[in-house]
Each structure stands twice: as structure tokens, then as C-alpha cells.
């Protein structure tokens, strides 16, 4: 198979392997850290979680950086991306250790959220840098499609694996949240060390495009952001793919909050039981991510990225309503697998379209906007879920609304492809 051959070629590239290793370690640490936060906020016995509490936590962790994301993108197009990966992971190591100390000391909520916000803000910055760097370590569009199937999906699987490890440690004892966060800090430190295998200038941008003075870069942020958005709007296919991915992220976020509340209150009699069920659901969704990595390269080559995204949205529309309205655990596990597959497949397609359509000088800004849209959509989904979900998470209206949104997205994409 050509995909297997291209995959072997990619793994023979030393710089690609190094960048992939940084992604795997970073995102495994993200999975550990995020599960530690989720279990502390949602499943701690002393806390009474609600959809509103989950939405508030997501807003505190994601929304501030979402509003500042494009400014970080301007810096990504001026700073050496290898240095961003190195110092970003070192900074997250220090901040994660601080979070562990706050959990152990049972500090006030605002201190905990401030620490978590700092880690997550740097996290989005590093992920944007990883995506913007990928075209610098591969050659050609065909390799880029395969790289986008392997690299982000492998990173997502690493996040899932890290989350599974965190679930296991958390279930081992009620006082294990601090240990889990220390584990995340260790993985961040390892990611920083692996980034040193790459040269400082390898990942770009080109020296002629670097602006080492931070003050000058910040002064040009507004103009740079406008230029980046104009550049994106001139690439209609990339703009359409980003819009669709934002909608799919919103749908996935609303259903994620639903599953969280079902695991917490409807499917289990205890916090530990609900946490175990959530861990299984996350693992099944991760299997869907892996399936997307296997299927998407061939599907994109056959149908084009936007047509494949239309297939994913249509499949999600059918199965969300068919399986979700029962609110039973096994049907929703099946839905978790399919939605994981379709969401990750759409992301692979979007990454490929954006990376292939956007010039390297603008790529950091565009991916920062991409991350901003991801976060805003997720927070918006949590807010909508907070308004619509009852305490036990059973809302047929929300499930039907999400299914209709998936269907409308599929129809819009089909019309776009025909034009």
C-alpha cells in the first residue's frame, strides 16, 4: 500500500521522528494533566459537579488564551519554533509542579485555576508550533497528508494513553492527584529534552523572517493578524475547512459534557465507578482516533478533503440521534468510537488543507487562529450544555440539536464541493 510505503519513508526521516517524539511526550503529558484536572474538579468526593461548574472550568482554562491566541501566532512567525518547543515545555514543567503543590495544600479555587490556566495557555502555544513546524520536516503534499494522519493522531492517542495512565493512578488512591500532576511535569521535561535533538533553525521560520525583538513583534501584532486573516480568506478551501472543523468541535464538546455528567451521576453509584466508566469511554474514543489515522489518507486521496469531511459529518448526524437518545452506556460507547473517528478524520483533513494552502510566513498565525476557534467552540458547547442539561445529563433536546447541526454541516459541505 502507498500509505504504508509513505509512512515508512517518514519514519526514516530523523527530524520527523524527533518532532513526532516531542509531540508524543508533550501530548501524553497533556493527557495526564487534563485528567488530573478533570478528576479534581468533577470526581472529587468533596465537590458537587454540575454542567455549569464544568462550563465555568472550561471557560477559565480555555477562553482567556482563546482571545489572545492570534497574538501568540504572530510571535510564532517571528520566534524560532524549536525554541518555542524547548522553552514552552520547560515552562510547563515548572507550572505543573506548582499545580501539584496547590492541590496538595488544598489551595483556594482561584489559585488552582490560575495555575492550570497558565499550563493550558502554554500548551496551546506549543501545539500550534508543532503543527506549523510539520511541513519543515517532510517533502511534498502526499507526504504531508500521511504526516498529518500520523503525527496529530499519534499525539491524540498519546493524550489518550496519558489520560489512561492518569485514570489508573487516580483510581489507585484518593490522594493521588498530586502524584498524577508530578507525572505530567516529568513528561513535559522529557519533551523539552528531546527537542534539543533538532537544530534551533530547523523548524523555521526562515532567518529573513525572524524578528527577535519582542517589543517590535508585539507592536506589529494587529497588522500581522489582519494580514494573516486576509491571507486565510483568500484561500477559500482553507477557510471552509476551518469553519467546518469549528462546528464539529462544538458538537463534540457538547456531547463530551453530556458523557461527563452521565458518568458522574447516571451510570455509577460512586465517584470511582463513574471515573472508571469515563476512562473506558475515553479509551473507546481514542480507538476511533486511531481508526481515522488508518482510513483518512486513502479517503482524502479518493474523495478530496472537503468531501471526506462531509461524509464524517453525515455519519455523525445519523449515529448521534440513533445511539445517543437511549442514554445507555453501550450505545453511547459505540457513538464515542464513531464520533472519535469522524472528528479526528475531519481534523486531519483540515490540517492538510490549511498547511497546503497557507504560506509558511503566515502559518503560525493561521494555526493560532485555528486553536482559538477550537477553544471558543469547546467553551461555547459547554455553555450551551450547561443551559440545556439536567443534573443527570439526560437531554434528548441537546442530542437532537447536535445531530441536526452535524446534518446541516454535511449538506453545506456537499454544496461547497459541487460548486
C-alpha angles and dihedrals in degrees: 000000000000091000092056090047092050090046091054090049091051093050090053090061108095096205092049090051091050093049090046091051091052090051094048094050093043095049094042086056089048090054092050093046096045094049089049089054093045094050091046093050102034109024105033108120092227093056127076103210121206134174088258091053091050091048091049091051092050091049093050093047100040114019101068092053090043089062092047097040098099090054089055088051091059088055090048088060091052106036124068105263094216088060090049090056092047101046094034092059092043090053092049089052091058094043093049090053087053091052090052090053092051092051092049091049092045090232122187119285096250092057091048093050092046091055093045091047091056093052093047093047092056089043093061090046091054094046091052089051091051092052093046090049098052098085089055093066100043134055127226136004095274092056089045092057091051091044090052089052094048105035106046092033092049087049091052090049089049088053089050091048091048089049090050090052090049091050090052093050092044092051090051092072145350093242097051101101091091091051090050093053091048088053089054090051090053092052092049089054091051090051090054090051094051092051088066089071088075125071117253093245099039099094096046159184096195115259091248089061097047119108105190096183107091094200092057091047093052092048090055094046098102094048091045092050092051090049091049093050091047089050090051094048090053087060099064096180091055091047091050092049092051092049093051093046090052091054092048090049089053091053092047091049093052091051091046091059089047092054091046092056093044091052092047099048116002107043104037139041096215140038092246092050092050091048091053092050091049090051091055091049091051091050093050091049088050089055087056089054090054092049089052090056090055097045105036103070092057092041093051091048090052104038106020121248098275093048090050090050089053090054090050093050092047093050090049091051093054098044097041092062096035096051106019100061093066091063087207119142101237097047090048090050088057089048090049090056094048094043090048089052096046096043094049092044089054090049092052089051092048093048090051094048093048095045092047095045103040123076116242092244090062100034097097093052093047093050091048088055087047090056091045091055090048092054097042091050092050094048091045090052091051091050092051091047090051090057096045107034123088117219093270094051098242109135119148090183092060093048092050092046091053092048091052091049090052090050094049090051092052092050092048092050092050090053090047092052092049091053 
